[in-house]
Amino acid sequence: MKTTKNTVLITGGSAGIGLEIASLFSKNDNHVIIVGRNKERLENAAAQLKNVTAIACDVSNEEEVDSLVSRVNNEFPNLNILINNAGRAVLYNLSEEGVNAFDKSADEMLTNYLSVIRLTEKLLPQLKRQDEAAIVNVSSIVALVPSRLATYSASKAALHSYTQSLRISLEENSSVKVFELMPPLVDTDFSVGIGGRINGIHPSIVAADLVKAMEINEYEIHVGKTADLYKLFHSSPAEALKLMNSSRRDLVN
């Protein structure tokens, strides 16, 4: 599909992968709408870009999502690309007592999975009206092989499954294409606690791979060494799991 002259909405667009994607689409002559919870950080991000609109919204809050969708419908009727990038990750040990795994996993599932379903459903009628449209769900390498980020991994596995089902459904009755972006560990503020600064790839690599894949309609995008782990996962799931959770996690980043 074309990657210029679109109207693109990116959740979690004020930092990290989302900001790099926003920057690249902005440079490629698209109008970009960046969405995030932190208004100050969102405005700082918008100041770095051209042809951008910043809208503060917590995608896990239904009322705020309804307000966002209403504004997009009214002000940006040509919206044709939705990039679900907002994410939440909590590092804790499932075997330890008192970690409150239920509440942590509920928070991650809401942000990483259920919120994607809600926003996508509410914007889908608008996307289906366009001549060409796309939905991009940003999952992760851990959608295939879980890591020590236990419920984050589970939420991304759920998102992976949902994305495949959505793609099949929309292929039957619309021109909306569904992409899944699967990065490895990325060097962002989001990943500081799990070694992103040391072992992560730069988010600009993720953004560039996304645009290239969209241009050739490559629907499942394995960035960097995600491709290597994908192959290992299919040949030996046990070895892939062992590698992901070994002291040599850098091998899959």
C-alpha positions as CSV (number, residue, x, y, z in Angstrom):
1,M,0.0,0.0,0.0
2,K,1.0,3.6,-0.3
3,T,3.0,5.1,2.6
4,T,2.6,8.8,1.6
5,K,-0.3,11.2,1.7
6,N,-2.1,9.3,4.4
7,T,-3.7,10.3,7.7
8,V,-2.1,8.2,10.4
9,L,-3.1,7.8,14.0
10,I,-0.4,6.4,16.4
11,T,-1.2,5.5,20.0
12,G,1.8,5.8,22.3
13,G,3.2,8.3,19.8
14,S,5.1,10.6,22.2
15,A,8.2,8.4,22.7
16,G,10.1,5.3,21.7
17,I,8.9,3.3,18.8
18,G,5.7,5.4,18.4
19,L,7.6,8.6,18.1
20,E,10.1,7.1,15.5
21,I,7.2,5.8,13.4
22,A,5.5,9.2,13.7
23,S,8.7,11.0,12.6
24,L,9.1,8.8,9.6
25,F,5.5,9.1,8.4
26,S,5.7,12.8,9.0
27,K,8.8,13.1,6.8
28,N,7.1,11.0,4.1
29,D,4.3,13.6,3.6
30,N,1.6,12.1,5.8
31,H,-0.5,13.9,8.4
32,V,0.2,12.2,11.7
33,I,-2.0,12.2,14.8
34,I,0.0,11.2,17.9
35,V,-1.9,10.0,21.0
36,G,-0.6,9.6,24.5
37,R,-1.5,10.0,28.2
38,N,1.1,12.5,29.2
39,K,0.1,15.9,27.7
40,E,3.4,17.6,28.3
41,R,5.5,14.8,26.7
42,L,3.0,14.7,23.8
43,E,3.4,18.4,23.1
44,N,7.2,18.1,23.3
45,A,7.1,15.3,20.7
46,A,4.7,17.2,18.5
47,A,7.1,20.2,18.5
48,Q,9.7,18.0,16.8
49,L,7.5,17.0,13.9
50,K,5.8,18.6,10.9
51,N,2.2,18.1,9.9
52,V,1.3,16.6,13.2
53,T,-1.7,16.8,15.6
54,A,-1.2,15.8,19.3
55,I,-4.2,14.5,21.2
56,A,-4.0,13.6,24.9
57,C,-5.8,10.3,25.5
58,D,-5.5,7.3,27.8
59,V,-6.4,4.4,25.5
60,S,-7.3,2.3,28.5
61,N,-10.1,4.8,29.5
62,E,-13.3,4.3,27.6
63,E,-14.6,7.9,28.0
64,E,-11.3,9.3,26.7
65,V,-11.4,6.9,23.8
66,D,-14.9,7.9,22.9
67,S,-13.8,11.5,22.9
68,L,-10.8,10.7,20.7
69,V,-12.9,8.8,18.2
70,S,-15.5,11.6,18.0
71,R,-12.8,14.2,17.4
72,V,-11.1,12.0,14.7
73,N,-14.4,11.4,13.0
74,N,-15.2,15.1,12.9
75,E,-11.7,16.6,12.2
76,F,-9.9,13.9,10.3
77,P,-12.5,12.1,8.1
78,N,-9.7,10.8,5.8
79,L,-8.0,8.8,8.6
80,N,-6.8,5.6,6.9
81,I,-4.0,4.2,9.0
82,L,-4.4,3.2,12.7
83,I,-1.2,2.1,14.5
84,N,-1.9,0.5,17.9
85,N,1.4,1.0,19.6
86,A,0.6,2.0,23.2
87,G,1.9,-0.5,25.7
88,R,2.4,-1.3,29.3
89,A,5.0,-3.7,30.9
90,V,5.6,-4.7,34.5
91,L,8.6,-6.8,35.5
92,Y,8.0,-9.1,38.4
93,N,8.6,-12.7,39.4
94,L,5.5,-15.0,39.3
95,S,7.0,-17.3,42.0
96,E,7.4,-14.6,44.6
97,E,4.6,-14.0,47.2
98,G,2.8,-10.8,47.4
99,V,3.6,-9.5,43.9
100,N,-0.1,-8.9,43.1
101,A,0.1,-10.7,39.8
102,F,-3.6,-10.4,39.1
103,D,-3.8,-6.6,39.3
104,K,-0.6,-6.2,37.3
105,S,-1.8,-8.6,34.6
106,A,-5.2,-6.9,34.4
107,D,-3.5,-3.6,33.8
108,E,-1.3,-5.0,31.1
109,M,-4.1,-6.9,29.4
110,L,-6.3,-3.8,29.4
111,T,-3.6,-1.6,27.8
112,N,-1.9,-4.1,25.5
113,Y,-4.9,-6.1,24.3
114,L,-8.4,-5.0,25.3
115,S,-7.8,-1.4,24.6
116,V,-6.6,-2.3,21.1
117,I,-9.8,-4.1,20.4
118,R,-11.9,-1.2,21.7
119,L,-10.2,1.5,19.7
120,T,-10.0,-0.6,16.5
121,E,-13.7,-1.4,16.7
122,K,-14.7,2.2,17.2
123,L,-12.5,3.5,14.3
124,L,-13.1,0.6,11.9
125,P,-16.2,2.1,10.3
126,Q,-14.2,5.2,9.4
127,L,-11.3,3.1,8.1
128,K,-13.6,0.9,5.9
129,R,-14.9,4.0,4.2
130,Q,-11.4,4.8,2.7
131,D,-10.2,3.5,-0.6
132,E,-7.1,2.1,1.0
133,A,-6.6,1.6,4.8
134,A,-4.5,-0.3,7.3
135,I,-4.4,-1.3,10.9
136,V,-0.9,-1.9,12.5
137,N,-0.8,-3.8,15.8
138,V,2.6,-3.5,17.5
139,S,3.1,-6.8,19.3
140,S,6.6,-8.2,20.2
141,I,9.0,-11.1,19.9
142,V,7.5,-12.4,23.1
143,A,4.2,-13.0,21.4
144,L,6.0,-16.1,20.0
145,V,8.3,-17.0,22.9
146,P,7.5,-15.7,26.4
147,S,10.1,-13.9,28.5
148,R,10.4,-13.1,32.1
149,L,7.9,-10.3,31.4
150,A,5.2,-12.9,32.1
151,T,1.9,-11.2,31.7
152,Y,3.3,-8.7,29.1
153,S,4.2,-11.8,27.1
154,A,0.7,-13.2,27.5
155,S,-0.9,-9.9,26.4
156,K,1.2,-9.8,23.3
157,A,0.4,-13.5,22.5
158,A,-3.3,-12.6,22.8
159,L,-2.7,-9.5,20.5
160,H,-0.9,-11.8,18.0
161,S,-3.9,-14.1,17.8
162,Y,-6.4,-11.3,17.6
163,T,-4.5,-9.7,14.8
164,Q,-4.5,-12.9,12.7
165,S,-8.3,-13.3,13.2
166,L,-8.9,-9.6,12.4
167,R,-6.9,-9.9,9.2
168,I,-8.9,-12.9,8.1
169,S,-12.2,-11.2,8.8
170,L,-11.3,-8.0,7.0
171,E,-9.9,-9.8,4.0
172,E,-13.4,-11.1,3.3
173,N,-15.4,-7.9,3.3
174,S,-13.1,-4.8,3.1
175,S,-10.0,-3.2,1.7
176,V,-8.5,-2.7,5.2
177,K,-5.1,-4.4,5.5
178,V,-3.9,-5.7,8.9
179,F,-0.2,-5.7,9.8
180,E,1.6,-6.9,12.9
181,L,4.9,-5.4,13.8
182,M,7.0,-7.7,16.0
183,P,10.2,-6.0,17.3
184,P,12.9,-7.6,19.4
185,L,14.2,-5.7,22.5
186,V,14.3,-2.0,21.5
187,D,16.4,0.8,23.1
188,T,13.6,3.0,24.6
189,D,12.7,4.4,28.0
190,F,10.0,1.7,28.1
191,S,12.7,-1.1,28.1
192,V,15.3,0.4,30.5
193,G,14.5,-2.0,33.3
194,I,15.1,-5.1,31.1
195,G,18.3,-4.1,29.4
196,G,17.1,-2.1,26.5
197,R,19.8,0.5,26.8
198,I,22.5,-2.1,26.5
199,N,21.0,-4.8,24.2
200,G,18.2,-3.1,22.4
201,I,18.1,-2.0,18.8
202,H,17.3,1.6,17.9
203,P,13.6,2.4,17.4
204,S,14.3,4.0,14.0
205,I,15.1,0.5,12.7
206,V,11.7,-0.7,13.7
207,A,10.0,2.3,12.1
208,A,11.9,1.8,8.8
209,D,11.1,-1.9,8.7
210,L,7.4,-1.1,9.2
211,V,7.3,1.3,6.3
212,K,9.2,-1.1,4.0
213,A,6.8,-3.9,4.9
214,M,3.7,-1.8,4.3
215,E,4.9,-0.9,0.9
216,I,5.1,-4.5,-0.2
217,N,2.1,-5.7,1.9
218,E,4.2,-7.9,4.2
219,Y,1.7,-8.5,6.9
220,E,3.7,-10.0,9.7
221,I,6.9,-8.1,10.2
222,H,9.8,-9.7,12.1
223,V,12.2,-7.0,12.9
224,G,15.9,-7.7,13.5
225,K,16.6,-11.0,15.3
226,T,12.9,-11.7,15.7
227,A,13.2,-13.4,12.3
228,D,15.9,-15.8,13.7
229,L,13.9,-16.6,16.8
230,Y,10.8,-17.2,14.6
231,K,12.6,-19.8,12.7
232,L,14.0,-21.4,15.8
233,F,10.5,-21.4,17.4
234,H,9.1,-23.4,14.5
235,S,11.9,-25.9,14.4
236,S,12.4,-26.3,18.2
237,P,10.0,-24.4,20.5
238,A,11.9,-25.7,23.6
239,E,15.2,-24.3,22.4
240,A,13.6,-21.0,21.5
241,L,12.1,-20.7,25.0
242,K,15.4,-21.6,26.6
243,L,17.3,-19.0,24.5
244,M,14.8,-16.3,25.3
245,N,15.1,-16.8,29.0
246,S,18.8,-17.5,29.2
247,S,21.6,-15.1,30.3
248,R,22.3,-14.7,26.6
249,R,19.1,-12.8,25.8
250,D,21.2,-10.4,23.7
251,L,21.3,-13.2,21.0
252,V,17.7,-12.5,20.3
253,N,17.7,-8.7,20.5
